[in-house]
Amino acid sequence: MDELEFRRRAYGEPQSQDPDFLKAIGEAEGRDTFVNELKSLDRRLEKVMKVDVPEELADKLLLRQQLVQHHQSRRRTTFLIALAASIAFAFGLSFSFLRLGPVDLGEHALAHVYHEAKALKSEANVALGDLNASLVSIRGLEQAHFNSTPGRVVYKAYCDFQGVPSLHLVLEGAEGKVTLFIVPLEQRMQLDEQFADNHYHGLGFKTEEAFMLLVGEQASAVQAAEKAIRQSFI
């Protein structure tokens, strides 16, 4: 075994009992002293490595790990709360701007009719007193009332026109049912006297207290309802 190989084996495993390694120790002067020094160093290192584990070390390490996880969780929760607050704030601003923006009454009326399709199936009989009681309960319509029912009223409910509480009625006449929305006056409301889509005809007019929006499948039914409302609404 040459010197390079011998020293590589000695550094790697001075305690080796391999026959070739033991034989190589005696083949050259000073090799035994060199190996003994390495063995002594090996023993000292082993002694240094044998350190008694402090009592409760495992518990302390576990506690530290839990604290680290807790801090990480708190940072993550704080971030999520801040993010949610930012989203809520942005949504609030958007909703406020939406409510303050102009409202196309005709478009809104058509959307309401489709959304509340069940209203057209109603066959109730709404009395004049009940109708007027609902009117005066709406802000801006406290002085408004009907002096007679504008035909047979088969449905009555409150609705919302972009943040403005309004009244939703369905009238039944000889030419079919017509939906009527009574919306308190607001400057941001935009009124078209005529509006329609592929299924419904609509018209709108303004009184001293409210916007009147009528929607029906037959234009003639809408016009008849308009005439009845103009004669009965005060």
Secondary structure as GFF3:
##gff-version 3
##sequence-region A 1 234
A	DSSP	alpha_helix	3	12	.	.	.	ID=ss1
A	DSSP	alpha_helix	19	25	.	.	.	ID=ss2
A	DSSP	alpha_helix	31	49	.	.	.	ID=ss3
A	DSSP	alpha_helix	57	100	.	.	.	ID=ss4
A	DSSP	beta_strand	103	104	.	.	.	ID=ss5
A	DSSP	alpha_helix	105	115	.	.	.	ID=ss6
A	DSSP	three_ten_helix	117	121	.	.	.	ID=ss7
A	DSSP	alpha_helix	128	136	.	.	.	ID=ss8
A	DSSP	beta_strand	152	161	.	.	.	ID=ss9
A	DSSP	beta_strand	164	173	.	.	.	ID=ss10
A	DSSP	beta_strand	176	184	.	.	.	ID=ss11
A	DSSP	beta_strand	189	190	.	.	.	ID=ss12
A	DSSP	beta_strand	194	196	.	.	.	ID=ss13
A	DSSP	beta_strand	201	206	.	.	.	ID=ss14
A	DSSP	beta_strand	210	216	.	.	.	ID=ss15
A	DSSP	alpha_helix	219	232	.	.	.	ID=ss16
###
